[in-house]
Amino acid sequence: MLNALEQFTDDIESITDFTDVRDLLAKWRGIAAERPAAIADFQAELDGPLSTRLMVLATEGDTLRYRHVGARVVAVFGHDPSHRKIEDIENAAAQAFRAVYRWVIEASRPMFTLQRLTGKGTAERLILPIAIDGSTPAIIAYVRPRDDVNDLLRAIFDASSDGITVLDVVRDEAGRIVDFRVMAANAETASRLKTQPDSLIGTSYLERWPISVTNGVFSRLVQSVETQTIEIFDTRYPLHGEMVERRLRLVPTGDRLTVSNTDLGPILSASRAIEKQRNELLTANTLLEQRAHDLKASYDSLERTAEELRNEIARNRVLERELIHLAHHDSLTGLPNRARFEQLFDEALKKAEERGRGAVLCTIDIDHFKDINDSLGHNTGDQVLREVAKRLSGALRKSDIYGRLGGDEFAILFTDAIDIENVSNAVRRMIGAVTAPLTIAQQNAPIDLSIGISVYPTDGRSSPELMMAADMALYRAKRSGRRQSIFFTPGMREDADKRFQLLRQLRLGLASGEIVPHYQPLMDLRTGQIIGFEALARWQHPVDGLLLPAAFIDGLEEPDIAQALTGVMISGVIEDIAEWRKAGFATHVSVNVTAFDLRQPDFAEDLDAQLRAGGVESRQFTIEVTETTVLSRDTERISQTLSQLRQLGLSVSLDDFGTGFASLSHLLSLPADSLKIDRSFTRDVETNSKTRAIVRSVVTLAAALDLDVVAEGIETRAQLDALGALGCNIVQGYFVAEPMAGHDVMAFMRRSTHPRTHANLPNGPRAI
C-alpha cells in the first residue's frame, strides 16, 4: 500500500495543505517553549470533531501501542489497529513509520510526512511528541489524505467498465504464496460485490473469493506471479446466487498483480441466442434465407463488439504505460520528478559506495523566477522552465542524474566525480549553457542561477544528508546576492542552527513584548524645531540587553516575523502617541513597513481601523517604505496599497532613496510625499563634490515634484552645514538626537521647546 514516504522537520507550515496541521503545530510549539507537551494539552481535540483524524501511540516497554485511532484514520489505513502493538501490524506502511515514531519520541521534535498510498492519493501525517501520565513517552499524530495526481489515476481506474483489482502477494515463512491482499479496487469491482472500494482495501483475497481455490483461479494467479507472465482466461463462478461468466486478465509486476475482470455474460448470451436462432432457422426452410441474413448481421455486430474490446484493451495498455511515466516524471518539463530523482539518487549513492567513487549534488534555483511570472506571465514562466530543462539535458553526461524537484528548483547529481576542479568546470559549463540569452515572444527572459553544492562522501553519505547540505549552500548563495554557485562547508550547519535559534527567540520576543519602538527626532533646519519622529525597532533582550536591528535583521526575511514586527511597532507607536496626547503633546511619527505588509489586501483598511481605535489622526502617521521594496515584485499591488494609505490621510515616505533603481518615470507614478536621502550620500557630503552634486540634484528634483526631502544619518556639524547649504532642510541622525524610548520623548521635547539653531547644537557627533 505504501509507495513513497517523505519526511520533513522544517518548513512544515509551507508544505502542508491543511490549517489543522498548522494549528496543531503552533499549539505544540507554544507549549513546548515552556514545558514538555502532555496528552492533557490536546484533550479538547481528542474530545472534539478533530478526534476522527487523530491517533495516539504510547510506549510500552520496547514497543508502541495504539491508544486511540480515529474513524477517518481507520479509513485511510484500511484497518483498525486500536489497542494493538505496532510490531503486530505487518503491512509495509506501519513498518515504515516505526523508525519515524521512535525518532520523534527520542528527538522530542515534531515530524511531518507525505505518504503516497496506492489508490488513495497522498496522506499527510503530523507527528508530535507528548507525555502520558507525566512520564510515559508517547506521540499524537494527525492523519489526513491529500488530493494529488492519484485522483486522476483513481478517476480513470473507476471509469473502467471492467472490474479491476490490484493485489499484493502474501507469502508464508517458506516464501510460498498463500494468499493475496487487496491493495486497490475500482468502483465496478465494488459494485459487483455490493460494497464500497475502501472496504475491500487490505482484505484477504481468499476470504473474499474462497471459490477461487476450487475453480482453479487462485492457482492461475500464483502461476502468473511466479512466472511473471500475462495470462488471459475465461471462468465461471457463483455470485449472489447465480452463475457468472468472466474473462480474467492477469498482469504481474513483481509481487503485485493487476486483475481485470470482464463480464462475458452479455457476449456469451448473445452468442448462445444467435446459435439457438440459427438452429431454429435450419428447421424452418421457408424462413431460412431471411434468418440467415439476420444471423449474419448478428455475427457482424458481435465481431464489432469484439473489435471494440480488443481496441479498449490496447488503449488500456497504452494508458498504463503513460500513467507509469506520469508518476515518475514532471508533466511540464518531462524531467524526472522529485520522487523519481530521489530514487535514482539513492541507487547512484549505493553504486558509488560499492565502487569507491565520488559524487556531487547540485540544487539549483532560478533567480527571481516569480518576477518572470509576474512581469511576463505564467505561460512565459512555463516556457522558461521547459527551456531550462532542455538546456540541462543537453549540457550533462548520460551518466549524470537530474530532475525537477518542484517550482523553479532543479537538482543534478554528477556521478563518478574525480575532484572538485573537475566538478567546478562541469558546473561552469552547465551554467553557461542554461543562462545563455533567451527570447520568448519577442521579450527577453533573463535566466540566472543560484546553486548549492554538496560532495559525497565528504558532506554526507545518504541522500537526505547531501540534500540538506546542498540546500544550506543554496541558501548561502541566495543570501550572498544570488547568481553564483557555492560549495557546502561545515560552518553552514552552525549558521543554520544560529538562524534557527534567532528565529525561535525572535518569535518568542515578539510574542512576549520584547520588541519596542524607540524614537529618533526629525528637525527642520529652517526653524530649528523638532517636527516629528521616526519609530525604530529595538529588541529588549532578556540576556543581551537592548539590541539594534542589525542583530536580528536576518529574521525579517521570514514573512510571518516581518509582519508580526510591523504589527508590534504600529501598536506600540499608537499607544505612545495616545499617551503623549494625554500629556498635551501632539506629534508626527513615521513607521517602517515591509513588502510583506504592503502585499496584504487589507493592510490599509486594518491600519486605519487601528488608528481610529487608538484615537490617533491619520495625519500624525507616515508610512516609510524603501525604494527597493516599491520596485520589487508585485509593484502594482504595493503601489495600490500605498495609494489607499494616502487616500486615508496618511503620508508616504520613500526611504533609502538613491540605493535602488528608481527612474524618473517611477518618481512620477509612485504614491509618495517625501524622499529620504540614504546615509551613504550624507556620510561624505561635506568632502565629496560628486556626493554634493547628487544630493543637490535630488533636492532640486524633489522640489519640482512637490516632495519633501529628509537627510538621515547626520552625525557631524559639517554634514549638517553642507546639507543646509544644499537646500535640504529636514534632517535626522545622532547629531540631532539619539533614538529614545517612548517614555523619554516628553522630557526630550520639554528640553527642545526653544528652537535649535546651528549656534546651540552640539559641537561634535554624538556617541553611537
JOUR-V46674 format. One record per residue. RES is the residue in one small letter. PHI is phi in degrees with one decimal (none if undefined). Layout:
# JOUR-V46674
RES_PHI + RES_PHI
This chain:
# JOUR-V46674
m_none + l_-87.7 + n_-98.2 + a_-156.7 + l_-134.8 + e_-106.2 + q_-120.4 + f_-138.0 + t_-116.2 + d_-125.1 + d_55.4 + i_-61.9 + e_-62.3 + s_-84.9 + i_-90.1 + t_-69.2 + d_-97.4 + f_-120.5 + t_-65.2 + d_-55.8 + v_-63.0 + r_-63.3 + d_-65.7 + l_-62.3 + l_-65.9 + a_-63.8 + k_-63.7 + w_-61.1 + r_-63.1 + g_-62.2 + i_-71.4 + a_-65.2 + a_-66.2 + e_-109.5 + r_-165.4 + p_-62.9 + a_-73.9 + a_-124.6 + i_-62.5 + a_-63.3 + d_-64.5 + f_-114.9 + q_-64.6 + a_-60.5 + e_-69.3 + l_-70.1 + d_-92.3 + g_-104.2 + p_-59.2 + l_-66.6 + s_-62.5 + t_-66.2 + r_-105.5 + l_-111.9 + m_-140.9 + v_-126.1 + l_-122.4 + a_-121.2 + t_-67.7 + e_-143.2 + g_70.3 + d_-96.5 + t_-126.8 + l_-124.5 + r_-123.6 + y_-72.6 + r_-91.2 + h_-147.5 + v_-135.5 + g_-67.7 + a_-61.3 + r_-73.5 + v_-67.1 + v_-59.5 + a_-64.1 + v_-67.1 + f_-70.6 + g_85.4 + h_-161.6 + d_-109.8 + p_-90.7 + s_-51.4 + h_65.7 + r_-99.4 + k_-76.4 + i_-67.1 + e_-66.4 + d_-79.6 + i_-90.7 + e_-96.9 + n_-77.5 + a_-64.1 + a_-63.4 + a_-63.8 + q_-62.8 + a_-66.0 + f_-89.1 + r_-57.7 + a_-64.4 + v_-63.1 + y_-62.0 + r_-60.6 + w_-62.0 + v_-59.9 + i_-67.8 + e_-72.4 + a_-85.6 + s_53.0 + r_-130.2 + p_-70.3 + m_-138.0 + f_-121.9 + t_-127.7 + l_-113.8 + q_-116.9 + r_-88.5 + l_-116.5 + t_-59.2 + g_78.0 + k_-127.7 + g_76.2 + t_-112.5 + a_-110.4 + e_-90.4 + r_-142.4 + l_-100.2 + i_-117.1 + l_-119.6 + p_-78.1 + i_-140.0 + a_-126.6 + i_-114.3 + d_59.1 + g_84.5 + s_-138.6 + t_-86.8 + p_-61.7 + a_-155.8 + i_-134.0 + i_-121.0 + a_-125.9 + y_-107.2 + v_-122.8 + r_-154.9 + p_-73.0 + r_-119.2 + d_-72.1 + d_-154.4 + v_-61.5 + n_-65.5 + d_-60.5 + l_-64.0 + l_-60.7 + r_-64.3 + a_-61.6 + i_-68.3 + f_-55.8 + d_-77.8 + a_-76.4 + s_-67.5 + s_-78.7 + d_-87.1 + g_-75.5 + i_-123.6 + t_-130.5 + v_-105.4 + l_-116.3 + d_-112.9 + v_-67.4 + v_-117.6 + r_-112.0 + d_-88.7 + e_-62.1 + a_-84.4 + g_89.3 + r_-79.5 + i_-77.7 + v_-114.5 + d_-171.2 + f_-129.5 + r_-116.5 + v_-72.9 + m_-101.3 + a_-161.1 + a_-147.3 + n_-87.8 + a_-62.2 + e_-64.4 + t_-60.3 + a_-63.5 + s_-62.8 + r_-64.2 + l_-91.2 + k_57.8 + t_-147.9 + q_-104.2 + p_-55.8 + d_-63.5 + s_-71.0 + l_-83.6 + i_-64.4 + g_90.8 + t_-85.6 + s_-76.7 + y_-64.5 + l_-67.7 + e_-70.5 + r_-79.8 + w_-128.2 + p_-63.1 + i_-63.0 + s_-65.0 + v_-73.5 + t_-78.5 + n_-91.7 + g_87.7 + v_-65.6 + f_-59.5 + s_-64.7 + r_-69.0 + l_-60.8 + v_-60.8 + q_-61.6 + s_-62.3 + v_-67.3 + e_-68.5 + t_-96.5 + q_53.6 + t_-120.8 + i_-77.9 + e_-125.4 + i_-132.2 + f_-154.2 + d_-101.3 + t_-153.0 + r_-128.6 + y_-160.5 + p_-77.4 + l_-148.2 + h_53.6 + g_85.1 + e_-140.8 + m_-80.2 + v_-119.0 + e_-116.7 + r_-131.7 + r_-112.6 + l_-102.9 + r_-120.1 + l_-107.4 + v_-122.8 + p_-85.7 + t_-139.0 + g_64.8 + d_-89.6 + r_-114.5 + l_-131.0 + t_-100.4 + v_-113.5 + s_-99.7 + n_-119.5 + t_-99.0 + d_-75.8 + l_-90.5 + g_-54.3 + p_-59.9 + i_-67.3 + l_-68.2 + s_-62.8 + a_-63.0 + s_-63.3 + r_-66.4 + a_-63.0 + i_-64.5 + e_-63.5 + k_-64.2 + q_-64.5 + r_-62.8 + n_-63.8 + e_-67.4 + l_-67.1 + l_-65.5 + t_-88.6 + a_-120.4 + n_-60.9 + t_-68.6 + l_-104.8 + l_-59.2 + e_-64.6 + q_-65.6 + r_-66.6 + a_-62.9 + h_-64.1 + d_-63.7 + l_-64.5 + k_-61.5 + a_-61.6 + s_-66.3 + y_-63.3 + d_-61.0 + s_-63.6 + l_-63.0 + e_-65.2 + r_-64.2 + t_-62.7 + a_-63.1 + e_-65.9 + e_-62.5 + l_-64.4 + r_-61.8 + n_-64.6 + e_-63.9 + i_-62.0 + a_-63.3 + r_-63.8 + n_-62.9 + r_-65.4 + v_-63.2 + l_-62.1 + e_-60.4 + r_-64.6 + e_-65.2 + l_-67.4 + i_-62.8 + h_-63.8 + l_-63.0 + a_-66.9 + h_-106.2 + h_-132.6 + d_-74.0 + s_-68.9 + l_-80.4 + t_-102.2 + g_80.1 + l_-78.7 + p_-54.6 + n_-81.7 + r_-58.0 + a_-61.0 + r_-68.2 + f_-61.9 + e_-64.6 + q_-64.2 + l_-64.9 + f_-59.5 + d_-61.6 + e_-64.1 + a_-66.8 + l_-66.0 + k_-62.4 + k_-64.9 + a_-62.6 + e_-67.5 + e_-64.3 + r_-94.0 + g_68.4 + r_-102.4 + g_-95.0 + a_-152.1 + v_-133.0 + l_-104.3 + c_-120.6 + t_-103.4 + i_-126.4 + d_-119.1 + i_-80.5 + d_-64.5 + h_53.5 + f_-64.4 + k_-62.6 + d_-63.6 + i_-62.5 + n_-60.3 + d_-68.7 + s_-89.4 + l_-107.6 + g_101.4 + h_-68.4 + n_-62.4 + t_-64.5 + g_-58.4 + d_-64.1 + q_-64.4 + v_-62.9 + l_-61.8 + r_-64.6 + e_-68.7 + v_-61.0 + a_-61.2 + k_-63.7 + r_-68.6 + l_-59.8 + s_-59.4 + g_-79.1 + a_-95.1 + l_-109.1 + r_-78.2 + k_-64.0 + s_-77.6 + d_-77.2 + i_-115.0 + y_-148.6 + g_-168.7 + r_-102.2 + l_-81.9 + g_141.1 + g_57.0 + d_-105.4 + e_-107.3 + f_-122.5 + a_-142.9 + i_-131.6 + l_-115.9 + f_-83.1 + t_-88.1 + d_52.6 + a_-69.0 + i_-84.7 + d_-156.1 + i_-63.2 + e_-62.6 + n_-60.5 + v_-66.7 + s_-59.2 + n_-63.8 + a_-63.7 + v_-64.7 + r_-62.4 + r_-63.0 + m_-63.3 + i_-62.1 + g_-60.3 + a_-70.4 + v_-74.8 + t_-92.2 + a_-58.1 + p_-51.6 + l_-133.8 + t_-120.7 + i_-126.9 + a_52.8 + q_62.8 + q_-124.8 + n_-73.8 + a_-118.5 + p_-64.7 + i_-121.8 + d_-125.9 + l_-122.8 + s_-111.2 + i_-131.2 + g_-110.3 + i_-126.5 + s_-127.7 + v_-118.9 + y_-93.3 + p_-98.0 + t_-60.3 + d_-96.8 + g_164.6 + r_-113.0 + s_-122.7 + s_-62.9 + p_-62.2 + e_-63.7 + l_-67.9 + m_-65.4 + m_-64.8 + a_-64.5 + a_-64.6 + d_-64.7 + m_-62.8 + a_-65.3 + l_-63.6 + y_-59.8 + r_-63.9 + a_-61.3 + k_-67.1 + r_-65.2 + s_-90.2 + g_113.0 + r_64.9 + r_55.3 + q_-161.9 + s_-117.2 + i_-132.4 + f_-81.1 + f_-66.5 + t_-128.8 + p_-56.1 + g_-61.7 + m_-66.0 + r_-64.1 + e_-63.9 + d_-63.4 + a_-64.7 + d_-64.3 + k_-62.2 + r_-62.9 + f_-61.3 + q_-64.8 + l_-60.2 + l_-62.4 + r_-64.5 + q_-66.0 + l_-66.6 + r_-63.0 + l_-65.3 + g_-62.7 + l_-64.8 + a_-69.7 + s_-98.9 + g_79.4 + e_-81.4 + i_-90.1 + v_-131.7 + p_-84.5 + h_-113.5 + y_-123.0 + q_-109.5 + p_-74.3 + l_-109.9 + m_-115.7 + d_-90.9 + l_-65.3 + r_-72.1 + t_-116.5 + g_74.3 + q_-90.6 + i_-79.6 + i_-109.1 + g_165.0 + f_-138.2 + e_-106.3 + a_-84.0 + l_-118.5 + a_-74.4 + r_-132.7 + w_-106.1 + q_-83.0 + h_-72.3 + p_-65.6 + v_-111.4 + d_-91.3 + g_80.1 + l_-76.2 + l_-109.7 + l_-81.7 + p_-56.3 + a_-58.2 + a_-77.7 + f_-135.0 + i_-63.2 + d_-61.2 + g_-67.6 + l_-78.2 + e_-74.4 + e_-84.1 + p_-56.7 + d_-65.8 + i_-71.1 + a_-59.6 + q_-69.8 + a_-63.9 + l_-63.9 + t_-59.7 + g_-62.1 + v_-63.9 + m_-63.7 + i_-62.4 + s_-61.9 + g_-64.1 + v_-65.1 + i_-60.9 + e_-62.5 + d_-64.9 + i_-60.3 + a_-63.4 + e_-65.2 + w_-62.8 + r_-64.9 + k_-61.4 + a_-86.3 + g_85.4 + f_-121.8 + a_-114.8 + t_-146.7 + h_-118.1 + v_-131.6 + s_-107.9 + v_-127.5 + n_-81.3 + v_-127.6 + t_-109.9 + a_-62.1 + f_-58.9 + d_-68.1 + l_-71.5 + r_-79.5 + q_-75.7 + p_-60.1 + d_-102.3 + f_-60.2 + a_-62.8 + e_-63.3 + d_-65.4 + l_-63.2 + d_-60.7 + a_-65.3 + q_-64.4 + l_-61.2 + r_-63.7 + a_-64.7 + g_-87.8 + g_71.3 + v_-105.1 + e_-76.9 + s_-61.5 + r_-69.9 + q_-84.6 + f_-123.4 + t_-122.4 + i_-97.7 + e_-99.6 + v_-138.3 + t_-74.0 + e_-58.9 + t_-66.6 + t_-65.0 + v_-63.7 + l_-96.0 + s_-79.1 + r_-61.2 + d_63.1 + t_-55.6 + e_-64.1 + r_-63.6 + i_-66.4 + s_-61.9 + q_-63.8 + t_-64.4 + l_-62.2 + s_-63.6 + q_-61.9 + l_-62.0 + r_-65.8 + q_-64.5 + l_-84.0 + g_101.7 + l_-83.0 + s_-102.6 + v_-124.5 + s_-117.7 + l_-90.6 + d_-84.9 + d_53.4 + f_-63.7 + g_102.8 + t_-95.7 + g_-102.6 + f_-130.7 + a_-67.8 + s_-102.4 + l_-61.3 + s_-64.4 + h_-63.5 + l_-62.3 + l_-68.5 + s_-101.9 + l_-70.8 + p_-80.7 + a_-130.2 + d_-108.7 + s_-153.2 + l_-117.4 + k_-114.0 + i_-73.3 + d_-63.2 + r_-63.6 + s_-65.6 + f_-95.1 + t_-89.1 + r_-59.0 + d_-125.8 + v_-63.3 + e_-80.7 + t_-119.4 + n_-110.0 + s_-67.1 + k_-66.3 + t_-62.8 + r_-60.5 + a_-63.8 + i_-65.7 + v_-62.3 + r_-59.9 + s_-65.5 + v_-64.6 + v_-62.1 + t_-64.0 + l_-61.9 + a_-62.5 + a_-62.6 + a_-66.1 + l_-95.2 + d_60.4 + l_-114.3 + d_-72.4 + v_-125.5 + v_-120.7 + a_-101.4 + e_-108.9 + g_79.3 + i_-78.2 + e_-123.4 + t_-136.6 + r_-62.7 + a_-60.4 + q_-63.1 + l_-60.8 + d_-63.8 + a_-63.3 + l_-67.8 + g_-61.6 + a_-66.6 + l_-86.8 + g_89.7 + c_-89.4 + n_-98.9 + i_-116.9 + v_-136.7 + q_-149.5 + g_153.7 + y_-65.6 + f_-69.1 + v_-79.4 + a_-174.2 + e_-77.5 + p_-58.7 + m_-136.4 + a_-66.4 + g_-59.3 + h_-74.7 + d_-95.2 + v_-65.4 + m_-61.1 + a_-63.2 + f_-62.6 + m_-68.0 + r_-64.6 + r_-71.9 + s_-103.6 + t_-60.3 + h_-83.1 + p_-56.4 + r_-99.1 + t_-107.7 + h_-57.0 + a_-72.6 + n_-105.0 + l_-78.3 + p_-58.8 + n_-82.2 + g_-133.5 + p_-68.1 + r_-75.2 + a_-68.8 + i_-96.4
